[in-house]
Amino acid sequence: MISAMKTIDLRSDTVTRPTPAMRAAIAAAEVGDDVYGEDPTVNRLQTLAAGRLGLPAAIFVPSGTMANQAAIRALTQPGDVVLCGAGNHVLRYESGAAAALSGVQMTVIGDGGFFAPEDVLAAIPPHDHHYAPVTAVALENTHNASGGRVFPFEQIRAIVAAAKERGLKLHFDGARLWNAVIASGIAAPRWVEGFDSVAFCLSKGLGAPAGSLVCGSVELIDRVHRIRKMLGGGMRQAGLLAAAGVYALEHHIERLRDDHHNARRLAEGLSALGLEVDPPPQSNMVLFRSRDVGQLWSALLNRGVLINPVDRRTFRAVTHLDVTAEDIDDVLGRIGAALGGQRA
């Protein structure tokens, strides 16, 4: 019976639950008052995160949105323009925070979420007080809205060089940075070299229950610390959450390969069922199309498969640590049955 089926949740890699080992780490965490800087587990997480990126300092914040927005505020002044790619999280999914909290305008450049140094240079206006000054560039890697695609490494290096030459600040939204690291084989410090601020999430592919890090220079992180306070992000005995982050960084990065493998397995199966998969998955996301998204979504919901539509023709499925290869095969069977019901 459908009601007895296991629910398989492919809506996002944010739906994961702490593993038993992560729960044990949380239970054993040594804590203090982090607003006073006295939580040893938070301090350990921040040191570990900065070290993993080869940067001097890091600060723990409650969410990815706060991480991005605190960084943008730290890098800009009201009235500035920040350049970003189409569909970037900082613009599309953060409730207008850059305008509301930092007073900056976000200008989209490039195509499909990606852009080149020429796009950056072309967007810089003449030095004339009629124009809002372009002062910063933000990019997202992997790029969520494009289906988890990896921003080309050499293109990023060229963007960094061009931006630095023109005196622009750079923010790296690496909510899924570790997926880019695993997919490319390029170490994290190389990806983020030259950026003024870097944010990454613990609560997506790494499987922690909450939290993100902002990393950068000591001066930048000191400024973000004050902004975190303004935004209400100071937490007290936050070591309980930080312990999950430490565990995730120490144990859940390499296992992202499993998620990437399962995404490819899902994409191959969907193609075999006659569904259009585009683009081919590069990390842990699969975009696929259906003639009738609403009908298929309803049929899958009745079969215990949770997948989010992203528009009237397209679904996004996200693999994560709570989804096994066997679950992928099970999902494909249920999708096949749902499609058979549509054709009947």
C-alpha positions in Angstrom: 0.0 0.0 0.0 1.2 3.5 -0.7 0.6 4.6 2.9 3.1 2.0 4.0 5.9 3.2 1.7 9.0 4.9 3.1 9.0 8.6 2.3 12.0 9.6 0.3 12.7 13.3 0.5 14.6 14.8 -2.4 13.4 18.4 -1.9 16.7 19.6 -0.6 19.9 18.6 1.2 18.6 20.8 4.0 16.2 18.1 5.2 18.9 15.8 6.6 18.8 14.7 10.2 21.8 14.4 12.5 23.4 10.9 12.3 23.7 9.0 15.6 27.4 9.9 15.7 26.7 13.6 15.2 24.0 13.4 17.9 26.6 11.9 20.3 29.0 14.8 19.5 26.3 17.3 20.2 25.5 15.6 23.5 29.1 15.6 24.6 29.8 19.2 23.5 31.6 21.5 26.0 29.8 24.8 26.0 30.2 28.4 27.2 28.7 31.8 26.4 29.6 32.5 22.8 28.5 36.1 23.0 31.4 36.5 25.4 33.6 34.4 23.1 33.7 31.7 25.8 32.2 28.7 24.0 35.2 26.4 23.4 33.3 24.3 20.8 32.3 27.3 18.8 35.9 28.6 19.0 37.1 25.2 17.8 34.7 25.2 14.9 35.7 28.7 13.8 39.4 27.8 13.9 38.7 24.6 12.0 36.7 26.4 9.3 39.2 29.1 8.8 42.0 26.5 8.5 40.1 24.5 6.0 39.9 27.5 3.7 43.4 28.8 4.4 42.0 32.0 5.8 42.9 33.8 9.1 39.5 33.9 10.8 35.9 32.7 10.8 32.7 33.4 12.6 29.8 31.0 13.3 26.3 32.4 12.4 22.8 30.8 12.5 22.1 30.7 8.8 23.4 30.9 5.3 21.3 34.0 4.6 22.8 35.8 7.6 26.3 34.7 6.5 25.8 36.2 3.0 24.1 39.4 4.2 26.5 40.1 7.0 29.4 39.7 4.5 27.7 42.0 2.0 27.1 44.6 4.7 30.7 44.4 5.8 32.0 44.9 2.3 29.8 47.7 1.1 28.2 51.1 1.9 24.6 52.1 1.3 24.0 53.1 -2.3 26.7 50.7 -3.7 26.1 48.2 -6.4 27.0 44.5 -6.0 27.3 42.4 -9.2 26.1 38.8 -9.2 24.9 36.1 -11.4 21.3 35.3 -12.4 19.5 33.3 -9.8 22.1 33.8 -7.1 20.8 33.0 -3.6 21.8 36.5 -2.3 19.4 38.0 -4.8 16.6 35.5 -5.3 16.2 33.7 -2.1 17.0 36.1 0.7 13.9 38.2 0.8 15.4 41.4 -0.5 17.9 41.5 2.4 20.7 43.2 0.6 18.5 46.2 -0.2 16.7 46.3 3.2 19.7 45.6 5.5 22.6 47.1 3.6 21.0 49.6 1.2 22.8 48.2 -1.8 21.6 47.4 -5.3 22.2 43.9 -6.8 22.9 43.9 -10.6 22.7 40.7 -12.5 25.5 40.0 -15.1 26.4 37.1 -17.3 24.1 34.2 -18.2 22.5 31.3 -16.3 24.2 32.3 -13.0 27.7 32.4 -14.4 29.7 35.3 -15.7 33.1 36.3 -17.0 35.6 39.0 -16.2 34.4 40.9 -19.3 30.9 41.0 -17.8 32.3 42.5 -14.5 34.3 45.2 -16.4 31.4 46.1 -18.7 29.1 46.7 -15.6 31.4 49.3 -14.0 30.1 52.8 -14.8 32.3 55.8 -15.5 33.4 57.8 -12.5 30.4 60.1 -12.4 28.2 60.9 -9.4 25.1 60.3 -11.5 25.9 56.6 -11.3 25.8 54.3 -8.3 29.3 52.9 -7.7 30.0 49.2 -8.4 32.0 48.2 -5.4 31.7 44.4 -5.0 31.1 41.1 -6.8 29.3 38.1 -5.4 29.3 34.6 -7.0 27.8 31.3 -5.9 29.5 28.0 -6.2 28.0 25.5 -6.7 25.2 27.4 -8.3 21.8 26.4 -6.8 19.4 27.7 -9.4 21.3 26.1 -12.3 21.1 22.6 -10.8 24.2 22.5 -8.7 26.6 23.4 -11.5 30.2 24.1 -10.6 31.5 27.6 -11.5 34.5 27.1 -13.8 37.7 27.4 -11.8 39.8 29.3 -14.3 36.9 31.7 -14.9 36.8 32.5 -11.2 40.5 33.2 -11.2 40.1 35.6 -14.1 37.2 37.3 -12.3 39.2 37.7 -9.1 42.1 39.3 -11.1 39.8 41.7 -13.0 37.9 42.7 -9.8 41.1 43.3 -7.8 42.5 45.4 -10.6 39.5 47.7 -10.4 39.5 47.8 -6.6 36.3 45.7 -6.2 35.5 43.6 -3.1 34.7 39.9 -3.6 32.2 37.7 -1.8 32.1 33.9 -2.4 28.8 32.3 -1.5 30.0 28.8 -1.0 26.8 27.4 0.6 27.8 24.2 -1.2 31.5 24.9 -1.6 32.4 21.4 -0.5 30.3 19.9 -3.3 32.4 22.0 -5.7 35.6 20.8 -4.0 34.5 17.1 -4.4 33.2 17.5 -7.9 36.3 19.3 -9.2 39.1 17.8 -7.1 40.3 21.4 -6.5 41.1 22.2 -2.8 39.0 24.7 -1.0 41.8 27.3 -0.4 42.4 27.5 -4.2 38.7 28.1 -4.9 38.5 31.0 -2.5 41.9 32.6 -3.0 41.6 36.4 -3.4 38.1 36.7 -2.0 37.5 39.1 0.8 34.7 37.0 2.4 33.6 33.4 2.0 30.4 31.9 3.4 29.6 28.2 3.6 26.7 26.2 5.1 26.9 23.3 7.5 23.2 22.5 7.2 23.1 21.6 3.5 25.3 18.8 2.1 27.3 18.5 5.3 24.2 17.4 7.3 24.4 19.6 10.4 21.1 20.8 11.9 21.9 24.5 11.5 24.6 27.1 11.0 27.0 28.7 8.6 30.5 30.2 8.7 31.8 33.5 7.3 35.6 33.4 6.8 38.1 36.1 5.9 40.7 38.4 7.3 40.8 39.2 11.1 39.5 42.7 10.3 36.7 41.5 8.1 35.5 39.0 10.7 35.7 41.6 13.5 33.3 43.7 11.4 31.0 40.7 10.7 30.9 40.0 14.4 29.4 43.4 15.1 26.9 43.0 12.2 26.0 39.5 13.5 25.1 41.3 16.8 23.0 43.9 14.9 21.1 41.1 13.1 20.3 39.2 16.3 22.7 36.4 15.5 24.6 36.2 18.8 23.9 32.8 20.4 24.8 31.7 23.9 25.7 28.1 24.5 26.0 27.6 20.8 28.6 24.8 21.2 25.7 22.3 20.9 25.2 23.4 17.3 28.9 24.0 16.7 29.7 20.4 17.7 27.6 19.2 14.9 29.5 21.5 12.5 32.8 20.2 13.8 31.7 16.7 13.2 30.4 17.5 9.7 33.7 19.1 8.7 35.7 16.1 10.0 33.4 13.3 8.7 30.9 14.5 6.0 33.0 16.1 3.3 34.4 13.1 1.5 31.0 11.3 1.7 29.6 14.0 -0.7 30.9 11.7 -3.4 28.1 9.3 -2.6 25.5 12.1 -3.1 27.1 13.0 -6.5 27.1 9.3 -7.5 23.4 9.0 -6.5 22.6 12.2 -8.5 24.1 10.6 -11.6 22.3 7.3 -10.9 19.0 9.2 -10.7 19.7 11.2 -13.9 20.5 8.1 -15.8 17.3 6.4 -14.6 15.1 9.4 -15.3 16.5 9.6 -18.9 15.7 5.9 -19.3 12.1 6.7 -18.3 11.9 9.2 -21.1 12.3 12.4 -19.0 14.5 15.2 -20.1 17.4 15.8 -17.7 19.2 19.1 -18.4 21.9 19.9 -17.5 23.7 16.6 -16.7 24.3 16.7 -12.9 27.7 17.9 -11.8 27.1 17.6 -8.0 24.1 16.6 -6.0 21.2 18.2 -7.9 19.2 16.9 -10.9 16.9 19.1 -13.0 14.4 17.2 -15.1 11.3 18.2 -17.1 7.8 16.8 -17.3 4.8 17.7 -19.6 2.6 18.2 -16.5 4.6 19.1 -13.4 1.5 19.5 -11.2 0.1 16.1 -12.1 3.4 14.3 -11.7 4.1 16.1 -8.4 0.7 15.0 -7.0 1.3 11.4 -8.2 4.7 11.3 -6.6 3.4 12.8 -3.4 0.9 10.0 -3.2 3.8 7.5 -3.6 5.9 9.0 -0.9 8.4 10.9 -3.1 9.0 14.5 -2.2 10.5 16.6 -5.0 10.2 20.3 -5.5 9.0 21.9 -8.8 11.1 24.9 -9.7 8.8 26.1 -12.5 5.9 24.9 -14.6 8.0 22.3 -16.4 10.9 21.5 -14.2 11.6 19.6 -11.0 14.8 19.8 -8.9 15.8 16.6 -7.0 18.6 16.9 -4.5 20.5 13.9 -3.1 21.9 13.9 0.4 23.2 11.7 3.3 19.7 10.4 4.1 19.2 9.0 0.6 20.9 5.8 -0.4 21.6 4.2 -3.8 18.8 1.8 -3.0 16.5 4.7 -2.3 17.3 6.1 -5.8 16.3 2.8 -7.4 13.1 2.8 -5.3 12.4 6.4 -6.4 12.9 5.6 -10.0 10.4 2.7 -9.7 7.8 5.0 -8.2 8.4 7.7 -10.8 8.0 5.0 -13.5 4.7 3.9 -11.9 3.5 7.5 -11.7 4.3 8.1 -15.4 2.5 4.9 -16.3 -0.5 6.2 -14.4 -0.3 9.5 -16.4 -0.3 7.6 -19.7 -3.1 5.3 -18.7 
